Amino acid sequence: MSWDDVFSLLAIVGLAAITLVARAFFMIPEREIPMPDWLRRGLKYAPLAALAAVIAPEIFMARGALIGSLHDARLPAVLCATAYYFWKRGILGTIVVGMLVYLPLHIGLGW
């Protein structure tokens, strides 16, 4: 085992430990951590904001630039999935409808 392997292994173990502590930080204390109400309300929306930050570039960008044409399978898929969500309020159905629109357009028509 070379020194590069040892350093790589130490880096992986260290990053895993940091990740574990960061994710378990709120579960470690025995009592609830006091927070102002504005922070508690803000943290309620953090998962939605993170999801939007990940999904929005995937919908509106291709190869690091905004899509230049409406001839992209993602746009009708997003519109149909959004309409389904506001109609039925179901996450699984939203995903299924989006993929049922996206796949034929992307694979079948080459959009």
DSSP file (Angstrom, degrees, kcal/mol; ACC not computed):
  #  RESIDUE AA STRUCTURE BP1 BP2  ACC     N-H-->O    O-->H-N    N-H-->O    O-->H-N    TCO  KAPPA ALPHA  PHI   PSI    X-CA   Y-CA   Z-CA
    1    1 A M              0   0    0      0, 0.0     2,-0.1     0, 0.0     0, 0.0   0.000 360.0 360.0 360.0 125.6    0.0    0.0    0.0
    2    2 A S     >  -     0   0    0      1,-0.1     4,-1.9     4,-0.0     5,-0.1  -0.327 360.0-106.7 -85.8 170.2    1.5    3.3   -1.1
    3    3 A W  H  > S+     0   0    0      1,-0.2     4,-2.7     2,-0.2     5,-0.2   0.841 120.3  58.9 -65.1 -32.8    1.4    6.6    0.7
    4    4 A D  H  > S+     0   0    0      1,-0.2     4,-2.3     2,-0.2    -1,-0.2   0.910 105.8  48.6 -62.1 -40.9   -1.1    7.9   -1.8
    5    5 A D  H  > S+     0   0    0      2,-0.2     4,-2.5     1,-0.2    -2,-0.2   0.902 111.2  50.0 -64.2 -41.1   -3.5    5.0   -0.9
    6    6 A V  H  X S+     0   0    0     -4,-1.9     4,-2.6     2,-0.2    -2,-0.2   0.931 112.5  46.5 -63.6 -46.3   -3.1    5.8    2.8
    7    7 A F  H  X S+     0   0    0     -4,-2.7     4,-2.4     2,-0.2    -1,-0.2   0.878 112.3  50.7 -65.4 -37.4   -3.8    9.5    2.3
    8    8 A S  H  X S+     0   0    0     -4,-2.3     4,-2.3    -5,-0.2    -1,-0.2   0.923 111.5  47.8 -64.6 -43.5   -6.8    8.7    0.1
    9    9 A L  H  X S+     0   0    0     -4,-2.5     4,-2.5     2,-0.2    -2,-0.2   0.910 112.0  49.6 -63.7 -42.7   -8.2    6.3    2.7
   10   10 A L  H  X S+     0   0    0     -4,-2.6     4,-2.6     1,-0.2    -1,-0.2   0.891 110.6  50.8 -62.7 -39.5   -7.6    8.9    5.5
   11   11 A A  H  X S+     0   0    0     -4,-2.4     4,-2.6     2,-0.2     5,-0.2   0.918 111.4  47.6 -63.8 -43.0   -9.4   11.5    3.4
   12   12 A I  H  X S+     0   0    0     -4,-2.3     4,-2.2     2,-0.2    -2,-0.2   0.929 114.2  45.8 -64.4 -45.5  -12.4    9.2    2.8
   13   13 A V  H  X S+     0   0    0     -4,-2.5     4,-2.3     2,-0.2    -2,-0.2   0.913 114.1  49.5 -64.0 -42.7  -12.6    8.3    6.5
   14   14 A G  H  X S+     0   0    0     -4,-2.6     4,-2.4    -5,-0.2    -2,-0.2   0.917 111.9  47.0 -63.6 -44.2  -12.3   11.9    7.6
   15   15 A L  H  X S+     0   0    0     -4,-2.6     4,-2.4     1,-0.2    -1,-0.2   0.877 111.3  52.0 -65.8 -37.3  -15.0   13.1    5.1
   16   16 A A  H  X S+     0   0    0     -4,-2.2     4,-2.4    -5,-0.2    -1,-0.2   0.909 110.5  48.5 -64.1 -41.2  -17.3   10.3    6.2
   17   17 A A  H  X S+     0   0    0     -4,-2.3     4,-2.5     2,-0.2     5,-0.2   0.916 111.8  48.6 -65.3 -43.2  -16.8   11.3    9.9
   18   18 A I  H  X S+     0   0    0     -4,-2.4     4,-2.5     1,-0.2    -2,-0.2   0.912 112.3  49.1 -62.8 -42.2  -17.5   15.0    9.1
   19   19 A T  H  X S+     0   0    0     -4,-2.4     4,-2.4     2,-0.2     5,-0.2   0.913 111.1  50.0 -63.0 -43.3  -20.6   14.1    7.2
   20   20 A L  H  X S+     0   0    0     -4,-2.4     4,-1.9     2,-0.2    -2,-0.2   0.922 113.1  45.2 -62.1 -46.0  -21.9   11.8   10.0
   21   21 A V  H  X S+     0   0    0     -4,-2.5     4,-0.7     1,-0.2    -1,-0.2   0.913 113.3  50.6 -65.9 -41.9  -21.4   14.5   12.6
   22   22 A A  H  < S+     0   0    0     -4,-2.5     3,-0.4    -5,-0.2     4,-0.3   0.895 114.7  42.8 -64.5 -39.8  -22.9   17.2   10.4
   23   23 A R  H  < S+     0   0    0     -4,-2.4     3,-0.3     1,-0.2    -1,-0.2   0.808 118.9  43.5 -77.0 -28.6  -26.0   15.1    9.7
   24   24 A A  H >X S+     0   0    0     -4,-1.9     3,-1.4    -5,-0.2     4,-1.3   0.401  83.3 103.8 -94.7   2.6  -26.4   13.9   13.3
   25   25 A F  T 3< S+     0   0    0     -4,-0.7     3,-0.3    -3,-0.4    -1,-0.2   0.858  82.6  45.5 -55.5 -40.6  -25.8   17.3   14.9
   26   26 A F  T 34 S+     0   0    0     -3,-0.3    -1,-0.3    -4,-0.3     7,-0.2   0.616 113.2  51.0 -81.0 -11.1  -29.4   17.9   15.6
   27   27 A M  T <4 S+     0   0    0     -3,-1.4    -1,-0.2     1,-0.1    -2,-0.2   0.601  93.7  74.0 -97.8 -13.4  -30.0   14.4   17.0
   28   28 A I  S  < S+     0   0    0     -4,-1.3    -2,-0.1    -3,-0.3    -3,-0.1   0.924  77.4  81.2 -69.5 -45.6  -27.0   14.4   19.4
   29   29 A P  S    S-     0   0    0      0, 0.0     4,-0.1     0, 0.0     0, 0.0  -0.268  73.5-139.2 -64.6 149.5  -28.4   16.7   22.2
   30   30 A E  S    S+     0   0    0      2,-0.1     2,-0.3     0, 0.0     3,-0.0   0.777  86.6  42.7 -78.6 -26.7  -30.7   15.2   24.7
   31   31 A R  S    S-     0   0    0      1,-0.1     2,-0.1     0, 0.0     0, 0.0  -0.786 102.3 -84.2-117.2 163.9  -33.0   18.2   24.7
   32   32 A E        -     0   0    0     -2,-0.3    -2,-0.1     1,-0.1    -1,-0.1  -0.381  44.6-116.4 -67.4 139.8  -34.4   20.3   21.9
   33   33 A I        -     0   0    0     -7,-0.2     2,-0.2    -4,-0.1    -1,-0.1  -0.634  31.4-117.5 -77.5 126.7  -32.1   23.1   20.7
   34   34 A P        +     0   0    0      0, 0.0    -1,-0.1     0, 0.0     0, 0.0  -0.477  42.1 172.9 -68.8 131.5  -33.6   26.5   21.3
   35   35 A M        -     0   0    0     -2,-0.2     2,-0.0    -3,-0.0    -3,-0.0  -0.982  35.8-105.1-136.0 146.8  -34.2   28.4   18.1
   36   36 A P     >  -     0   0    0      0, 0.0     4,-2.1     0, 0.0     3,-0.4  -0.370  35.1-115.4 -65.5 153.9  -36.0   31.6   17.3
   37   37 A D  H  > S+     0   0    0      1,-0.2     4,-2.5     2,-0.2     5,-0.2   0.859 114.5  57.1 -60.8 -36.8  -39.4   31.2   15.6
   38   38 A W  H  > S+     0   0    0      1,-0.2     4,-1.9     2,-0.2    -1,-0.2   0.870 108.6  47.0 -64.6 -35.4  -38.2   32.9   12.4
   39   39 A L  H  > S+     0   0    0     -3,-0.4     4,-2.5     2,-0.2    -1,-0.2   0.899 110.9  51.1 -71.6 -40.5  -35.4   30.3   12.1
   40   40 A R  H  X S+     0   0    0     -4,-2.1     4,-0.9     1,-0.2    -2,-0.2   0.905 112.2  47.0 -62.3 -42.1  -37.7   27.4   12.8
   41   41 A R  H  X S+     0   0    0     -4,-2.5     4,-0.6     1,-0.2     3,-0.3   0.893 112.7  50.3 -66.2 -39.2  -40.1   28.6   10.1
   42   42 A G  H >< S+     0   0    0     -4,-1.9     3,-1.2     1,-0.2     4,-0.4   0.887 105.5  54.9 -66.3 -39.9  -37.3   29.1    7.6
   43   43 A L  H >< S+     0   0    0     -4,-2.5     3,-0.7     1,-0.3    -1,-0.2   0.737  95.7  68.5 -66.8 -21.5  -35.9   25.6    8.2
   44   44 A K  H 3< S+     0   0    0     -4,-0.9     4,-0.3    -3,-0.3    -1,-0.3   0.816 104.6  42.3 -65.1 -29.1  -39.3   24.2    7.3
   45   45 A Y  T <X S+     0   0    0     -3,-1.2     4,-2.2    -4,-0.6    -1,-0.2   0.436  87.5  95.0 -97.1  -1.1  -38.7   25.4    3.7
   46   46 A A  H <> S+     0   0    0     -3,-0.7     4,-2.5    -4,-0.4     5,-0.2   0.900  82.9  50.3 -61.4 -44.4  -35.1   24.3    3.4
   47   47 A P  H  > S+     0   0    0      0, 0.0     4,-2.3     0, 0.0    -1,-0.2   0.909 112.1  48.3 -62.5 -38.6  -35.7   20.9    1.8
   48   48 A L  H  > S+     0   0    0     -4,-0.3     4,-2.4     2,-0.2    -2,-0.2   0.904 112.0  49.2 -66.1 -40.7  -38.0   22.5   -0.8
   49   49 A A  H  X S+     0   0    0     -4,-2.2     4,-2.1     2,-0.2    -1,-0.2   0.903 111.7  49.0 -65.1 -40.8  -35.5   25.2   -1.6
   50   50 A A  H  X S+     0   0    0     -4,-2.5     4,-1.4     2,-0.2    -2,-0.2   0.906 111.4  49.6 -65.5 -41.3  -32.7   22.6   -2.0
   51   51 A L  H  X S+     0   0    0     -4,-2.3     4,-2.6    -5,-0.2     3,-0.3   0.916 111.3  48.7 -63.5 -43.4  -34.9   20.5   -4.3
   52   52 A A  H  X S+     0   0    0     -4,-2.4     4,-2.4     1,-0.2    -1,-0.2   0.881 108.3  54.9 -64.1 -37.4  -35.7   23.5   -6.4
   53   53 A A  H  < S+     0   0    0     -4,-2.1    -1,-0.2     1,-0.2    -2,-0.2   0.802 114.3  40.7 -67.0 -28.2  -32.0   24.4   -6.6
   54   54 A V  H  X S+     0   0    0     -4,-1.4     4,-0.7    -3,-0.3    -2,-0.2   0.875 120.4  41.0 -84.9 -40.9  -31.2   21.0   -7.9
   55   55 A I  H  X S+     0   0    0     -4,-2.6     4,-1.6     1,-0.2     3,-0.3   0.878 102.1  66.1 -79.8 -39.0  -34.1   20.5  -10.3
   56   56 A A  H  X S+     0   0    0     -4,-2.4     4,-2.4     1,-0.2     3,-0.5   0.898 102.2  47.0 -56.0 -47.3  -34.4   24.0  -11.9
   57   57 A P  H  > S+     0   0    0      0, 0.0     4,-1.6     0, 0.0    -1,-0.2   0.869 109.8  55.1 -63.4 -32.2  -31.0   23.8  -13.7
   58   58 A E  H  < S+     0   0    0     -4,-0.7    -2,-0.2    -3,-0.3    -3,-0.1   0.810 113.3  42.3 -67.9 -28.2  -31.9   20.3  -15.0
   59   59 A I  H  < S+     0   0    0     -4,-1.6    -1,-0.2    -3,-0.5    -3,-0.1   0.903 125.6  29.0 -83.2 -43.7  -35.1   21.6  -16.5
   60   60 A F  H  < S+     0   0    0     -4,-2.4     7,-2.1    -5,-0.2     2,-0.3   0.436 111.6  64.5-103.6  -0.6  -33.9   24.9  -18.0
   61   61 A M  E  <  -A   66   0A   0     -4,-1.6     2,-0.4     5,-0.3     5,-0.2  -0.935  48.7-174.7-127.9 149.5  -30.3   24.2  -18.9
   62   62 A A  E >  S-A   65   0A   0      3,-3.0     3,-1.3    -2,-0.3    -4,-0.0  -0.976  77.9  -8.8-140.1 126.7  -28.4   21.9  -21.2
   63   63 A R  T 3  S-     0   0    0     -2,-0.4     3,-0.1     1,-0.3    -1,-0.0   0.835 130.5 -52.4  55.5  37.6  -24.6   21.6  -21.3
   64   64 A G  T 3  S+     0   0    0      1,-0.2     2,-0.3    -7,-0.1    -1,-0.3   0.513 121.9  87.3  83.6   5.7  -24.2   24.6  -19.0
   65   65 A A  E <  S-A   62   0A   0     -3,-1.3    -3,-3.0     0, 0.0    -1,-0.2  -0.943  86.8 -89.8-134.2 156.7  -26.3   27.1  -20.9
   66   66 A L  E     -A   61   0A   0     -2,-0.3    -5,-0.3    -5,-0.2     2,-0.1  -0.341  55.4 -96.9 -61.2 144.2  -30.0   27.9  -21.0
   67   67 A I        -     0   0    0     -7,-2.1    -1,-0.1     1,-0.1     5,-0.1  -0.424  31.6-155.4 -65.4 137.9  -31.9   25.8  -23.5
   68   68 A G        +     0   0    0     -2,-0.1     2,-0.3    -3,-0.1    -1,-0.1   0.449  67.1  48.0 -96.4  -1.4  -32.3   27.8  -26.7
   69   69 A S        -     0   0    0      1,-0.1     3,-0.0     2,-0.0    -2,-0.0  -0.967  66.4-136.4-140.8 152.1  -35.4   26.1  -28.2
   70   70 A L  S    S+     0   0    0     -2,-0.3     2,-1.5     1,-0.2     5,-0.1   0.468  89.2  94.7 -81.9  -1.5  -38.8   25.1  -27.0
   71   71 A H        +     0   0    0      4,-0.1     2,-0.4     3,-0.0    -1,-0.2  -0.399  58.3 116.2 -86.8  57.2  -38.2   21.9  -28.9
   72   72 A D    >   -     0   0    0     -2,-1.5     3,-0.9     1,-0.1    34,-0.1  -0.996  65.0-140.0-130.3 131.3  -37.0   20.2  -25.7
   73   73 A A  T 3> S+     0   0    0     38,-0.6     4,-1.4    -2,-0.4     5,-0.1   0.722  96.6  67.9 -65.4 -21.7  -38.8   17.2  -24.2
   74   74 A R  H 3> S+     0   0    0     37,-0.2     4,-2.5     1,-0.2    -1,-0.2   0.865  92.7  58.3 -68.5 -35.0  -38.3   18.5  -20.7
   75   75 A L  H <> S+     0   0    0     -3,-0.9     4,-2.3     2,-0.2    -1,-0.2   0.948 108.8  40.6 -66.0 -50.9  -40.6   21.5  -21.1
   76   76 A P  H  > S+     0   0    0      0, 0.0     4,-2.5     0, 0.0     5,-0.2   0.875 115.3  54.4 -63.9 -33.1  -43.8   19.6  -22.0
   77   77 A A  H  X S+     0   0    0     -4,-1.4     4,-2.5     2,-0.2    -2,-0.2   0.918 109.7  46.3 -64.7 -42.3  -43.0   17.0  -19.4
   78   78 A V  H  X S+     0   0    0     -4,-2.5     4,-2.6     2,-0.2     5,-0.2   0.913 112.7  50.2 -66.2 -42.1  -42.6   19.6  -16.7
   79   79 A L  H  X S+     0   0    0     -4,-2.3     4,-2.3    -5,-0.2    -2,-0.2   0.926 114.2  43.8 -62.9 -44.2  -45.8   21.4  -17.7
   80   80 A C  H  X S+     0   0    0     -4,-2.5     4,-2.5     2,-0.2    -2,-0.2   0.908 114.7  49.1 -67.8 -41.6  -47.8   18.1  -17.7
   81   81 A A  H  X S+     0   0    0     -4,-2.5     4,-2.4    -5,-0.2    -2,-0.2   0.904 112.0  48.8 -65.2 -40.5  -46.3   17.0  -14.4
   82   82 A T  H  X S+     0   0    0     -4,-2.6     4,-2.3     2,-0.2    -2,-0.2   0.916 111.1  49.9 -65.1 -42.9  -47.1   20.3  -12.8
   83   83 A A  H  X S+     0   0    0     -4,-2.3     4,-1.4    -5,-0.2    -2,-0.2   0.920 111.3  49.3 -61.0 -43.4  -50.6   20.3  -14.1
   84   84 A Y  H  X>S+     0   0    0     -4,-2.5     4,-3.2     1,-0.2     5,-0.6   0.920 109.4  52.3 -62.1 -42.8  -51.1   16.7  -12.7
   85   85 A Y  H  X5S+     0   0    0     -4,-2.4     4,-2.3     1,-0.2    -2,-0.2   0.928 111.1  45.7 -61.4 -44.4  -49.7   17.7   -9.3
   86   86 A F  H  <5S+     0   0    0     -4,-2.3    -1,-0.2     1,-0.2    -2,-0.2   0.746 117.1  47.1 -71.9 -20.7  -52.0   20.7   -8.9
   87   87 A W  H  <5S+     0   0    0     -4,-1.4    -2,-0.2    -5,-0.2    -1,-0.2   0.921 133.3  10.8 -81.9 -48.6  -54.9   18.5  -10.1
   88   88 A K  H  <5S-     0   0    0     -4,-3.2    -3,-0.2    -5,-0.1    -2,-0.2   0.650  83.6-138.2-108.5 -19.7  -54.3   15.4   -7.9
   89   89 A R     << +     0   0    0     -4,-2.3     2,-0.5    -5,-0.6    -4,-0.2   0.859  55.4 137.6  61.0  38.2  -51.6   16.5   -5.4
   90   90 A G     >  -     0   0    0     -6,-0.3     4,-1.5     1,-0.1    -1,-0.2  -0.966  44.6-160.0-119.6 128.3  -49.8   13.2   -5.7
   91   91 A I  H  > S+     0   0    0     -2,-0.5     4,-2.2     2,-0.2     5,-0.2   0.930  92.8  48.7 -70.4 -46.9  -46.0   13.0   -5.9
   92   92 A L  H  > S+     0   0    0      1,-0.2     4,-2.4     2,-0.2    -1,-0.2   0.921 112.3  48.8 -62.0 -44.0  -45.7    9.5   -7.4
   93   93 A G  H  > S+     0   0    0      1,-0.2     4,-2.8     2,-0.2     5,-0.2   0.858 108.2  55.6 -62.8 -35.2  -48.3   10.4  -10.1
   94   94 A T  H  X S+     0   0    0     -4,-1.5     4,-2.3     2,-0.2    -1,-0.2   0.923 109.7  45.5 -62.2 -45.0  -46.5   13.6  -10.9
   95   95 A I  H  X S+     0   0    0     -4,-2.2     4,-2.3     2,-0.2    -2,-0.2   0.922 114.1  48.8 -64.4 -44.3  -43.3   11.6  -11.5
   96   96 A V  H  X S+     0   0    0     -4,-2.4     4,-2.5     2,-0.2    -2,-0.2   0.927 112.6  47.1 -63.5 -46.0  -45.1    9.0  -13.6
   97   97 A V  H  X S+     0   0    0     -4,-2.8     4,-1.6     2,-0.2     5,-0.2   0.928 111.8  51.2 -63.0 -44.5  -46.9   11.6  -15.8
   98   98 A G  H  X S+     0   0    0     -4,-2.3     4,-2.6    -5,-0.2    -1,-0.2   0.915 113.8  43.7 -58.6 -43.7  -43.7   13.6  -16.3
   99   99 A M  H  X S+     0   0    0     -4,-2.3     4,-2.4     1,-0.2    -1,-0.2   0.853 108.7  57.8 -72.0 -34.1  -41.8   10.5  -17.4
  100  100 A L  H  < S+     0   0    0     -4,-2.5    -1,-0.2    -5,-0.2    -2,-0.2   0.806 115.7  37.3 -65.6 -28.0  -44.7    9.3  -19.6
  101  101 A V  H  X S+     0   0    0     -4,-1.6     4,-1.2    -5,-0.2    -2,-0.2   0.871 119.2  48.0 -85.8 -42.2  -44.5   12.6  -21.5
  102  102 A Y  H  X S+     0   0    0     -4,-2.6     4,-3.0    -5,-0.2     5,-0.3   0.937 106.0  53.8 -67.3 -49.9  -40.7   13.0  -21.4
  103  103 A L  H  X>S+     0   0    0     -4,-2.4     4,-2.9     1,-0.2     5,-1.0   0.903 108.9  45.5 -60.6 -47.6  -39.6    9.5  -22.6
  104  104 A P  I  >>S+     0   0    0      0, 0.0     5,-1.5     0, 0.0     4,-0.6   0.911 117.7  45.5 -62.8 -37.8  -41.7    9.3  -25.8
  105  105 A L  I  <5S+     0   0    0     -4,-1.2     6,-2.3     3,-0.2     4,-0.3   0.916 121.2  37.8 -69.2 -41.4  -40.6   12.8  -26.8
  106  106 A H  I  <5S+     0   0    0     -4,-3.0     4,-0.3     4,-0.2    -3,-0.2   0.944 131.2  25.0 -76.8 -49.4  -37.0   12.3  -25.9
  107  107 A I  I  <5S+     0   0    0     -4,-2.9    -2,-0.1    -5,-0.3    -4,-0.1   0.912 129.8  39.9 -83.6 -45.2  -36.4    8.7  -27.1
  108  108 A G  I  <<S+     0   0    0     -5,-1.0    -3,-0.2    -4,-0.6    -2,-0.1   0.938 130.9  23.0 -73.2 -47.1  -39.1    8.4  -29.7
  109  109 A L  S   <S-     0   0    0     -5,-1.5    -3,-0.2    -4,-0.3    -1,-0.2   0.549  99.1-124.5 -99.1  -9.1  -38.9   11.8  -31.4
  110  110 A G              0   0    0     -4,-0.3    -4,-0.2    -6,-0.3    -3,-0.1   0.721 360.0 360.0  75.5  21.3  -35.4   12.7  -30.5
  111  111 A W              0   0    0     -6,-2.3   -38,-0.6   -39,-0.1    -5,-0.2   0.507 360.0 360.0 -65.9 360.0  -36.2   16.0  -28.8
